[in-house]
Amino acid sequence: MTTVTVATADLGGFPAGQKAHPLVIERAAQVLRKEHGGLIIDSFVTRVGGRLACIFTHRDDPRIADLLTRVMEECRTLAGSLGLTGSGEAGRADLPVETGDGVLVFLSSGAAEGAWSEALARIFADPYTTPALVDDPLLRRGFTFTCTDGGFYPTPSGIYDLLAHIDDGASVVKVEGPETTVAAACTGADPALLLGTGRGCPPVAGVLAAVADSDFMPVSLCDAVPVCTKAVCLGFGIHDGMLIGPADLFDDPAFTRR
């Protein structure tokens, strides 16, 4: 089992936080690459609007937190030398993935805390959005949602309570299926989301459609300037811990807003 981690941070961008600087992205990539073959297996670094986004694979190790702190500190120092300052707010999510499976990495810009909660409820608890919740015997067993305040909601029995809790401002941070965790979301503004694609997960096409039909504007990575609430989806295959990809899955005319 490989763990996929996504970590994002607002370290400042130009102009006025619209795009993270390429030198900051390269610095993060350099720090992570030095750990390849050791603490981490593989990595991919990019930006979403003014946020730095680091995606990497590893085995569970408590030193990962220290590595992320070092990455963010070095990048913050470099950004400061370029006259860039951000809120410093950072988020992290982790998801276990079997080799041969894949992971969808959703990145957001211009989004509020908890922005993924409604989409997650539709994907994993609404059979009109995800017909596989009825058709697939494993998915029919339901999912359990965990919120930032510790709220714990099994579905389908707890769907009304879950929706009421989300409506009251709670944020979903984890979704667990009958066999494993299938989704994990960051906290804070512009949250990232990890979603599995293997056994016990809804079909990718339906997941993409559900996000595109939510409050997010689906865009390609190069169009993620935070002028409104936008979502990017990077799809990776996982093979022996290596990241295969990414595929920029919203870079498709099917998702063009009319």
N, C-alpha and C positions, 0 to 999 in steps of 0.2 A: 504494500500500500504506500502510495506517494501522497504527500501533503502539498497542495497548491496554496500559495499565499499571495494575496494582493494587498499592497500597502500604498496609500496615497497621502500626499501632504501639500498644503498650500504654502509654498515657500516664496511666492512672489512671481509675477509675470509682467509682460509688457504688451501694449501699454495698459496701465491700470489693471493688471492682473489678468489680461485676456489670454496670454500664451506664456507657458513656462519657457525659460531660455534653453536653447539647445546645449549650451555648455553645462548647465545644471543636469540635464538628462544624461549627458555623456559621463559626468562625474559619478553619478549613481551607477551607471552601467559598469564603469571601471571598478568601483568598490565591490560590486557583486561578482564580477567576473573573476576577481582574485580568490573568491571562495568556491569557485567551481571545482568539483572533485573532492571537496572537503565538507564544509558546513552545508553548502547547497549543491544541487545537481545541475540546474540550468536556470536561466533568467532571461527576462525581456523587460526593457525599460522604455517608457514612452511618456507622453503628456496628454492630458485631457483638459483643454482650455489652459488655465493658469496653474493646474495641479500636476505635480510629478506623480507618476504611477509606476510602481515596481511590481512585477509579477515573477514569481520564482517557485521552484520545486525543491523539496527537501524531505528528509526523514525528521520525525519529531525530535526536537532538540531545544532545550531551554536557552541556548546561546543565540537563537534566532532573534530574540528581542534585543539583545545587545548589538547584533549586526545591524538591525534596522535603525537603532538609535545612532550608530556611527554613520550610516548612510545619510540620514536626515541632517545630522550635525554638519557633515562635510558639505552637503548641498546647500544648507542654509548659509554657511559661511561664504561659499562661492557666490550665491545669489546676492548676499549683502555687498560683496565687493563690486557687483555689477549695478548697485543702486536699487536692487529689487527687494521688497519686503512684503511678506504675506502674513496671514493670521497665525501661521505655524500649526494650524489644526491638522492632525493626522488621523488616519483610520486604517484598520487592519482587519482582514477576514481570512480564515483558513478553511480548506475543504479537503477531505480525504478522497483520492481518486485512484481507482484500480488501473494498472497498466493496460493499455489497449482501449481504455475509455477516453472520454474527452471532457473538457470543461469550457463553459461559456463565462467570459469575464466581461461583465457589464460595468462601464464607467460612465459617470454622470457629470454634467456641468450645469450650473445655474439651478441646482436642485436643493430642496430643503431636507433636513434630517427626516428619516423615515420615508423617503420618497419611493422606496421599493415595496412598501408594505402592501398596498392595494394590488399591485401587479402580482406579488407572490400569492396573495389570497386567491386571485383569479386563476393563476397557473396551477396551484396545488389543491384548490378546494372548490372550483366552479366547473362542473362537467360540461356546461355549455361552451366554456372557453377551452377546456381540455377533455374531449370525449374519451380519452384513454382512461380517465378516472372511473369510467363505467366499463369500458371494453377490456382493460387489462386487469387480470385478477390480482396482481401484486399492488398496482396503484389503487385498486378498489378498497384495499385494507386501510387507506387513509394516511394522513400525514399529521405530524405534531408541530405546532408553531411555538417558538419561544420569543418573548419580547424583552426589550431592554430592562423593564422593571421586574422581570422574573415571571411575568404572566406566561402560562403554559396551557395551550389550547389544542386538544386532539380534534381532528376533523375526520368524518363529517359531523360528528355529534356536537362539537363545540363551535361550529362555524358562526352562529349568530353572536355568541359571546366574543369571538375573535373580531368580527367586524365592528361590534360596538366598541371594543377596546381600541382598535385602530382609529375609529372615528373620534375617540376621546384623546387622541394624540400619541398613542403607543407606537413604537417602532418594532417591526419584526426583524430579528437578527439571525434567526436560525430556523430551518425547516428540516425535520427528520422524517425519513420514511421507515418502513417496516424493518429494513436491513441496515441503513446507514444514513448519515447526514447528506442531504441532497442540495441544500442551498445555505449560504452564509453571507450576511450583509455587514458592511461597515456601519459604524455610528457616525454622527455628525453631519455637517453639510456636504454636498456633493458626494454622497456615499457610493462605494463600489459594491458589486454583488458578484458572488461566485455561484454558479449553478451547474450541477453535474449533467452528463448526457448518457450515462450508462444504465444498467439494469435498475429499474425502479424509478426512473426519471421520465417526465413527459417528453414527447417528440420535440426536436429542436424547432421545426417550422412553427409549431403551435406556440412555443415559448416566445419566439421572435414576434409573432403576430400579436400576442397578448401585450407585450411591452410596447409595440408600435401603436396599439389601440388605447394605451393608457395616457397619462398626462405628459409623457415624454415625447419629444420630437426625435425620431430615430435618424441618426446621421452617421456618416463615415468619420473615421478618426480625425481626418484633416479638417473637418467642418465643426469641431466640437467647441468653438468659441462660445462662452456662456452669455449669449444675448437673450436666451430664453432657456427653459428646462429641456435639456437634450440628453440623449443616451447613445452610447457607442457599445457595440458588442464585438469582442474579439474572441474567436473560437480557436481552441487549441486541441490537438490530440496529445495524449500522454503515452510515451513509449520508453520503458525502462527509466522513467523519471525525466526524460527529455521533453521539452515543449516543442511540439510539431505545429508550426504555424508562425504567426496568426493568420486567420481568415477574418477580414473586416466585413462582418456579416450584414451590417446595415448599409454597406456600399452596394446597393442593389436598387434598380428602378422600381421594384415592387414596394419600396418603403418611401418613395418620394411623396411628400405632403402636397396635396393639391389645394 
